[in-house]
Amino acid sequence: MHRFHVPPSDISSDTIRIRDPERHHLLNVLRLTSGDDVQIFDGGGNSYVARLEDTESLPAIASIHDHQFHPPIPPHITLFQAIPKSDKMDLIVQKTTEIGVDEIVPMTCQRSIPKRGGNAQQKRQDRWVRIAIEASKQCGRPRFPKLLPQRTIGECLEQAKNCDLSLLLWENEVEREIKSVLRDHYDVKSVGLIIGPEGGFSDAEVREAIDNACIPVTFGGNTLRTETAAIVAVAIAVYELRRF
């Protein structure tokens, strides 16, 4: 069954209004017509089976035939990701969404390459939100990850204080492996994963993170690229801590 995203504001007790671009996709790409059943996600845990009633109107109208609510599965996983160069952030958003991240915070560090602002930054933010929505639709996630605006590492460390457990993925850590630390904190309700840029964290940033109760951890012997580290870290956290 084809899946579509509709915001809660367009969903009532028995009717769903499907606006463009989703309406265009179902009508002109998938060639769906009145009488076809579709699956609708609102991104906040609600999923619906709905029957298309009027695809020619704008918005298209569908009637709800089944509704399920999917509560969040702890722990809440936040990825604080230093923004890499090129389009690598697109891949990070897509894959960590598929794996199960709950929140993504794009982060700037001392050694971050991109330092765009203003309109360009907003365009990237909008693109990442679209990627997260499309990835959620593709893998059937009823709850979409929250994608926060770009923040500095200092701001991210302040936010990370609210997590029960905050881990700094650091290439110079040699003792604490990420899986061992996670297993020692199997009952936490929230986890922050902090991933640095291509050039790594500066010494000052590492000290600041430790001063803010972050635990430096390692994957093992291999030094991973930032985009690989993000995907692997989220996957390990989901595997070790989620109870499906």
C-alpha positions as a Markdown table, in Angstrom:
| # | Residue | x | y | z |
|---|---|---|---|---|
| 1 | Met | 0.0 | 0.0 | 0.0 |
| 2 | His | 1.4 | 3.4 | -1.0 |
| 3 | Arg | 2.3 | 5.7 | 1.9 |
| 4 | Phe | 1.9 | 9.5 | 2.1 |
| 5 | His | 2.6 | 12.2 | 4.7 |
| 6 | Val | -0.2 | 14.5 | 5.7 |
| 7 | Pro | 0.3 | 17.0 | 8.6 |
| 8 | Pro | -2.1 | 16.7 | 11.6 |
| 9 | Ser | -3.8 | 20.0 | 10.6 |
| 10 | Asp | -5.2 | 18.3 | 7.5 |
| 11 | Ile | -6.6 | 15.3 | 9.4 |
| 12 | Ser | -10.0 | 15.2 | 11.1 |
| 13 | Ser | -11.8 | 12.4 | 12.9 |
| 14 | Asp | -13.0 | 10.8 | 9.6 |
| 15 | Thr | -11.4 | 12.8 | 6.7 |
| 16 | Ile | -7.9 | 13.5 | 5.4 |
| 17 | Arg | -7.1 | 16.3 | 3.0 |
| 18 | Ile | -4.1 | 15.5 | 0.8 |
| 19 | Arg | -2.4 | 18.6 | -0.6 |
| 20 | Asp | 0.4 | 19.0 | -3.1 |
| 21 | Pro | 3.1 | 17.7 | -3.5 |
| 22 | Glu | 1.6 | 14.4 | -2.1 |
| 23 | Arg | -1.6 | 14.9 | -4.1 |
| 24 | His | 0.5 | 15.4 | -7.3 |
| 25 | His | 2.5 | 12.2 | -6.5 |
| 26 | Leu | -0.6 | 10.0 | -6.0 |
| 27 | Leu | -2.5 | 11.4 | -9.0 |
| 28 | Asn | 0.1 | 12.0 | -11.7 |
| 29 | Val | 3.0 | 9.6 | -10.7 |
| 30 | Leu | 1.2 | 6.6 | -9.1 |
| 31 | Arg | -2.0 | 7.1 | -11.1 |
| 32 | Leu | -4.2 | 6.4 | -8.1 |
| 33 | Thr | -7.9 | 7.0 | -8.4 |
| 34 | Ser | -11.0 | 7.3 | -6.2 |
| 35 | Gly | -11.6 | 4.0 | -4.4 |
| 36 | Asp | -7.9 | 3.2 | -3.9 |
| 37 | Asp | -6.7 | 2.6 | -0.4 |
| 38 | Val | -3.6 | 4.5 | 0.9 |
| 39 | Gln | -1.6 | 4.6 | 4.1 |
| 40 | Ile | -1.2 | 8.0 | 5.8 |
| 41 | Phe | 1.4 | 9.1 | 8.4 |
| 42 | Asp | 1.2 | 12.4 | 10.3 |
| 43 | Gly | 4.8 | 12.1 | 11.6 |
| 44 | Gly | 3.7 | 12.2 | 15.2 |
| 45 | Gly | 2.9 | 8.5 | 15.7 |
| 46 | Asn | -0.5 | 8.3 | 14.0 |
| 47 | Ser | -1.0 | 6.1 | 11.0 |
| 48 | Tyr | -4.2 | 5.7 | 9.0 |
| 49 | Val | -5.6 | 3.5 | 6.3 |
| 50 | Ala | -7.8 | 5.8 | 4.1 |
| 51 | Arg | -9.8 | 5.4 | 0.9 |
| 52 | Leu | -9.5 | 8.0 | -1.8 |
| 53 | Glu | -12.8 | 9.7 | -2.4 |
| 54 | Asp | -12.1 | 12.6 | -4.6 |
| 55 | Thr | -8.6 | 12.9 | -6.3 |
| 56 | Glu | -9.6 | 15.7 | -8.6 |
| 57 | Ser | -10.3 | 18.3 | -6.0 |
| 58 | Leu | -7.6 | 20.4 | -4.4 |
| 59 | Pro | -6.9 | 19.1 | -1.8 |
| 60 | Ala | -7.8 | 15.5 | -2.6 |
| 61 | Ile | -10.1 | 13.9 | -0.1 |
| 62 | Ala | -9.8 | 10.5 | 1.6 |
| 63 | Ser | -12.0 | 8.9 | 4.2 |
| 64 | Ile | -10.4 | 7.2 | 7.2 |
| 65 | His | -11.1 | 3.4 | 7.6 |
| 66 | Asp | -8.5 | 2.5 | 10.3 |
| 67 | His | -6.4 | 4.5 | 12.8 |
| 68 | Gln | -3.5 | 3.3 | 14.9 |
| 69 | Phe | -1.3 | 5.3 | 17.3 |
| 70 | His | 2.3 | 4.2 | 17.8 |
| 71 | Pro | 3.9 | 5.5 | 21.0 |
| 72 | Pro | 7.6 | 6.4 | 21.0 |
| 73 | Ile | 10.0 | 3.6 | 21.8 |
| 74 | Pro | 12.6 | 4.6 | 24.4 |
| 75 | Pro | 15.3 | 5.7 | 24.6 |
| 76 | His | 15.0 | 9.0 | 22.8 |
| 77 | Ile | 18.1 | 9.1 | 20.6 |
| 78 | Thr | 19.5 | 12.5 | 19.6 |
| 79 | Leu | 22.3 | 12.8 | 17.0 |
| 80 | Phe | 24.4 | 15.9 | 17.3 |
| 81 | Gln | 26.1 | 15.9 | 13.9 |
| 82 | Ala | 28.9 | 18.2 | 12.8 |
| 83 | Ile | 27.9 | 19.3 | 9.3 |
| 84 | Pro | 30.2 | 17.7 | 6.7 |
| 85 | Lys | 31.2 | 19.0 | 3.3 |
| 86 | Ser | 29.4 | 18.3 | 0.1 |
| 87 | Asp | 26.0 | 16.5 | 0.4 |
| 88 | Lys | 27.1 | 14.0 | 3.1 |
| 89 | Met | 24.6 | 15.4 | 5.5 |
| 90 | Asp | 21.8 | 14.2 | 3.1 |
| 91 | Leu | 23.1 | 10.6 | 3.5 |
| 92 | Ile | 23.3 | 10.9 | 7.3 |
| 93 | Val | 19.8 | 12.2 | 7.6 |
| 94 | Gln | 18.4 | 9.6 | 5.3 |
| 95 | Lys | 20.1 | 6.6 | 6.9 |
| 96 | Thr | 19.8 | 7.5 | 10.6 |
| 97 | Thr | 16.1 | 8.2 | 10.0 |
| 98 | Glu | 15.7 | 4.7 | 8.5 |
| 99 | Ile | 17.5 | 3.2 | 11.5 |
| 100 | Gly | 15.5 | 5.0 | 14.1 |
| 101 | Val | 17.0 | 8.3 | 15.3 |
| 102 | Asp | 14.5 | 10.6 | 17.1 |
| 103 | Glu | 16.2 | 14.0 | 16.7 |
| 104 | Ile | 19.0 | 15.4 | 14.5 |
| 105 | Val | 20.9 | 18.6 | 15.4 |
| 106 | Pro | 23.2 | 19.9 | 12.7 |
| 107 | Met | 26.3 | 21.2 | 14.5 |
| 108 | Thr | 29.1 | 23.6 | 13.6 |
| 109 | Cys | 32.6 | 23.0 | 15.2 |
| 110 | Gln | 35.9 | 24.7 | 15.0 |
| 111 | Arg | 37.0 | 22.5 | 12.2 |
| 112 | Ser | 33.7 | 22.4 | 10.3 |
| 113 | Ile | 34.2 | 23.3 | 6.6 |
| 114 | Pro | 30.7 | 24.7 | 5.7 |
| 115 | Lys | 30.0 | 28.1 | 7.4 |
| 116 | Arg | 27.0 | 29.2 | 5.3 |
| 117 | Gly | 24.2 | 31.3 | 6.8 |
| 118 | Gly | 21.0 | 33.1 | 5.9 |
| 119 | Asn | 19.0 | 31.8 | 3.0 |
| 120 | Ala | 21.5 | 29.0 | 2.0 |
| 121 | Gln | 21.3 | 27.6 | 5.5 |
| 122 | Gln | 17.5 | 27.6 | 5.5 |
| 123 | Lys | 17.4 | 25.9 | 2.1 |
| 124 | Arg | 19.7 | 23.1 | 3.4 |
| 125 | Gln | 17.5 | 22.8 | 6.5 |
| 126 | Asp | 14.4 | 22.5 | 4.4 |
| 127 | Arg | 16.0 | 19.8 | 2.2 |
| 128 | Trp | 17.0 | 17.8 | 5.2 |
| 129 | Val | 13.5 | 17.9 | 6.6 |
| 130 | Arg | 12.2 | 16.6 | 3.2 |
| 131 | Ile | 14.8 | 13.8 | 3.2 |
| 132 | Ala | 13.8 | 12.8 | 6.7 |
| 133 | Ile | 10.1 | 12.7 | 5.7 |
| 134 | Glu | 10.8 | 10.7 | 2.5 |
| 135 | Ala | 13.0 | 8.2 | 4.4 |
| 136 | Ser | 10.3 | 7.8 | 7.1 |
| 137 | Lys | 7.7 | 7.1 | 4.4 |
| 138 | Gln | 10.0 | 4.6 | 2.6 |
| 139 | Cys | 10.7 | 2.5 | 5.7 |
| 140 | Gly | 7.3 | 2.8 | 7.3 |
| 141 | Arg | 8.1 | 4.9 | 10.3 |
| 142 | Pro | 5.0 | 6.5 | 11.8 |
| 143 | Arg | 7.0 | 8.9 | 13.9 |
| 144 | Phe | 9.3 | 11.2 | 12.0 |
| 145 | Pro | 12.6 | 12.5 | 13.5 |
| 146 | Lys | 12.7 | 16.1 | 14.6 |
| 147 | Leu | 15.3 | 18.1 | 12.7 |
| 148 | Leu | 16.5 | 21.1 | 14.6 |
| 149 | Pro | 18.1 | 24.3 | 13.1 |
| 150 | Gln | 21.9 | 24.4 | 12.9 |
| 151 | Arg | 23.6 | 25.1 | 16.3 |
| 152 | Thr | 27.2 | 25.5 | 17.5 |
| 153 | Ile | 28.9 | 22.8 | 19.5 |
| 154 | Gly | 28.6 | 24.9 | 22.6 |
| 155 | Glu | 24.8 | 25.1 | 22.2 |
| 156 | Cys | 24.7 | 21.4 | 21.4 |
| 157 | Leu | 26.6 | 20.5 | 24.6 |
| 158 | Glu | 24.1 | 22.6 | 26.6 |
| 159 | Gln | 21.3 | 20.6 | 25.0 |
| 160 | Ala | 23.1 | 17.3 | 25.6 |
| 161 | Lys | 23.0 | 18.0 | 29.4 |
| 162 | Asn | 19.3 | 17.1 | 29.2 |
| 163 | Cys | 20.1 | 13.6 | 28.0 |
| 164 | Asp | 20.5 | 10.8 | 30.5 |
| 165 | Leu | 23.6 | 9.7 | 28.6 |
| 166 | Ser | 25.8 | 11.7 | 26.3 |
| 167 | Leu | 28.6 | 10.0 | 24.2 |
| 168 | Leu | 31.3 | 11.8 | 22.3 |
| 169 | Leu | 32.6 | 9.7 | 19.5 |
| 170 | Trp | 36.3 | 10.6 | 19.6 |
| 171 | Glu | 39.1 | 9.0 | 17.5 |
| 172 | Asn | 41.7 | 9.4 | 20.4 |
| 173 | Glu | 39.7 | 7.4 | 22.9 |
| 174 | Val | 41.2 | 4.0 | 23.4 |
| 175 | Glu | 39.6 | 2.4 | 26.4 |
| 176 | Arg | 35.8 | 3.0 | 26.5 |
| 177 | Glu | 34.0 | 1.2 | 23.6 |
| 178 | Ile | 30.6 | 2.6 | 22.7 |
| 179 | Lys | 28.8 | -0.8 | 23.1 |
| 180 | Ser | 30.2 | -1.4 | 26.6 |
| 181 | Val | 29.1 | 2.0 | 27.8 |
| 182 | Leu | 25.7 | 1.6 | 26.3 |
| 183 | Arg | 25.3 | -1.8 | 28.0 |
| 184 | Asp | 26.2 | -0.2 | 31.3 |
| 185 | His | 23.3 | 2.3 | 30.8 |
| 186 | Tyr | 20.7 | 0.0 | 29.4 |
| 187 | Asp | 17.8 | 1.7 | 31.3 |
| 188 | Val | 18.4 | 5.3 | 30.2 |
| 189 | Lys | 15.5 | 7.2 | 28.7 |
| 190 | Ser | 17.5 | 9.5 | 26.4 |
| 191 | Val | 20.9 | 9.3 | 24.7 |
| 192 | Gly | 22.9 | 12.0 | 22.9 |
| 193 | Leu | 25.4 | 11.0 | 20.3 |
| 194 | Ile | 28.0 | 13.7 | 19.4 |
| 195 | Ile | 29.8 | 13.2 | 16.1 |
| 196 | Gly | 32.6 | 15.5 | 14.9 |
| 197 | Pro | 33.6 | 17.0 | 11.5 |
| 198 | Glu | 36.0 | 15.6 | 9.0 |
| 199 | Gly | 38.9 | 17.2 | 10.8 |
| 200 | Gly | 37.9 | 15.9 | 14.2 |
| 201 | Phe | 37.2 | 17.7 | 17.4 |
| 202 | Ser | 39.7 | 20.2 | 18.7 |
| 203 | Asp | 41.3 | 19.6 | 22.1 |
| 204 | Ala | 39.3 | 22.5 | 23.5 |
| 205 | Glu | 36.0 | 21.0 | 22.3 |
| 206 | Val | 36.8 | 17.6 | 23.8 |
| 207 | Arg | 37.6 | 19.2 | 27.2 |
| 208 | Glu | 34.4 | 21.2 | 27.0 |
| 209 | Ala | 32.4 | 18.1 | 26.2 |
| 210 | Ile | 34.0 | 16.2 | 29.2 |
| 211 | Asp | 33.3 | 19.2 | 31.4 |
| 212 | Asn | 29.6 | 18.9 | 30.4 |
| 213 | Ala | 29.4 | 15.2 | 31.4 |
| 214 | Cys | 29.9 | 13.7 | 28.0 |
| 215 | Ile | 31.7 | 10.4 | 27.9 |
| 216 | Pro | 34.3 | 9.9 | 25.2 |
| 217 | Val | 33.9 | 6.5 | 23.4 |
| 218 | Thr | 35.4 | 4.6 | 20.5 |
| 219 | Phe | 34.2 | 2.2 | 17.9 |
| 220 | Gly | 37.4 | 0.1 | 18.2 |
| 221 | Gly | 40.5 | 0.1 | 16.0 |
| 222 | Asn | 39.1 | 1.8 | 12.9 |
| 223 | Thr | 38.7 | 5.5 | 12.5 |
| 224 | Leu | 35.4 | 6.1 | 10.6 |
| 225 | Arg | 34.4 | 8.9 | 8.4 |
| 226 | Thr | 32.0 | 11.3 | 10.0 |
| 227 | Glu | 29.0 | 10.1 | 7.9 |
| 228 | Thr | 29.9 | 6.4 | 8.6 |
| 229 | Ala | 30.3 | 7.2 | 12.3 |
| 230 | Ala | 26.9 | 8.8 | 12.6 |
| 231 | Ile | 25.1 | 5.8 | 10.9 |
| 232 | Val | 27.1 | 3.2 | 13.0 |
| 233 | Ala | 26.6 | 5.0 | 16.3 |
| 234 | Val | 22.8 | 5.3 | 15.8 |
| 235 | Ala | 22.6 | 1.7 | 14.7 |
| 236 | Ile | 24.6 | 0.5 | 17.8 |
| 237 | Ala | 22.4 | 2.6 | 20.2 |
| 238 | Val | 19.2 | 1.2 | 18.7 |
| 239 | Tyr | 20.5 | -2.4 | 18.8 |
| 240 | Glu | 21.8 | -2.2 | 22.4 |
| 241 | Leu | 19.0 | -0.1 | 24.0 |
| 242 | Arg | 15.7 | -0.4 | 22.2 |
| 243 | Arg | 13.2 | -3.0 | 23.4 |
| 244 | Phe | 10.8 | -3.5 | 20.4 |
